[in-house]
C-alpha cells in the first residue's frame, strides 16, 4: 500500500523544525524529506503516513506553528512520479539501505 504525503511550506528553519515536531506529535507520521530554499528562509517539510494521519498532522501545523504556513497540502495515494521525486529528495540525507528498508516495509 502506498503511503500518503503531507506537505507544509513555512518561513525559517526554526519554524520548520517546530512545525515538524507538532506534526509528528499530533499524528502517526514520519519525516520523508525536507527542502530549504532561499538560504533557509523558505522550508518545505514532507511527512508520510496514512491519509488520515497526514491530514491531522498538516492541520495541527496550520493551527499551532509559531509562524503562519506559506502553503500546505495532502497527497493521498501519490502517483509513482511523485513518489520518485520525494525519493530523490530523500537521498540527500538517507542511505540507500534505509530507503530500501522503507520500500520493503511498504510492500
C-alpha positions in Angstrom: 0.0 0.0 0.0 1.4 3.4 -1.0 1.6 6.0 1.8 0.2 9.5 1.6 2.3 12.7 1.8 1.6 15.8 3.9 3.4 18.9 2.9 3.9 22.2 4.5 6.0 25.2 3.5 7.0 27.7 6.2 9.4 30.6 6.6 12.5 29.8 8.5 14.4 26.7 9.7 13.4 27.1 13.4 9.7 27.5 12.5 10.0 24.4 10.2 11.5 22.3 13.0 8.8 23.5 15.4 6.1 22.6 12.8 7.7 19.2 12.2 7.6 18.5 15.9 4.0 19.5 16.1 3.1 17.2 13.1 4.9 14.2 14.5 3.3 14.6 17.9 -0.1 15.1 16.5 -0.3 12.0 14.3 1.5 8.8 13.4 3.6 10.4 10.6 7.4 10.3 9.9 9.6 12.8 8.1 10.1 11.7 4.5 12.2 14.7 3.4 12.7 18.4 3.6 14.0 21.1 1.3 15.5 24.5 2.1 15.2 27.4 -0.4 16.4 31.0 -0.3 19.1 30.2 2.2 16.7 28.5 4.6 14.2 31.4 4.5 11.6 29.0 3.0 11.5 25.4 4.1 9.3 22.6 2.8 8.6 19.6 5.1 7.1 16.4 3.7 5.8 13.8 6.1 4.4 10.4 5.3 1.8 8.1 6.8 -1.8 7.1 6.1 -4.1 9.8 4.7 -5.9 10.5 8.0 -2.6 10.8 9.9 -1.0 13.2 7.4 -4.2 15.3 7.2 -4.3 15.6 11.0 -0.6 16.5 11.1 -0.9 19.2 8.5 -4.0 20.6 10.2 -2.1 20.6 13.6 0.8 22.5 12.0 -1.6 25.1 10.5 -3.2 25.6 13.9 -0.2 25.7 16.2 3.0 26.5 14.2 5.0 29.5 15.5 4.6 31.2 12.1 1.8 31.0 9.6 2.3 28.4 6.9 3.1 29.7 3.4 1.4 26.7 1.8 0.2 23.2 2.7 -1.3 20.1 1.1 -2.0 16.4 1.4 -1.4 14.0 -1.4 -3.4 10.8 -0.9 -2.1 7.8 -2.9 0.6 9.7 -4.7 1.4 9.0 -8.3 4.6 7.0 -8.9 6.4 10.0 -10.4 5.6 12.0 -7.2 7.0 9.2 -5.1 10.1 9.1 -7.3 10.6 12.9 -6.7 10.3 12.5 -3.0 12.8 9.6 -3.0 15.2 11.8 -5.0 15.0 14.4 -2.3 15.3 11.7 0.4 18.7 10.6 -0.9 20.3 13.8 0.3 20.1 12.6 3.9 19.2 8.9 3.9 21.4 6.0 2.8 20.3 3.7 0.0 19.9 0.9 2.6 17.5 3.0 4.7 15.4 3.8 1.6 15.4 0.1 0.5 14.2 -0.9 4.0 11.4 1.6 3.9 10.3 0.3 0.4 10.4 -3.3 1.7 8.3 -2.4 4.7 5.7 -0.7 2.5 5.3 -3.7 0.2 
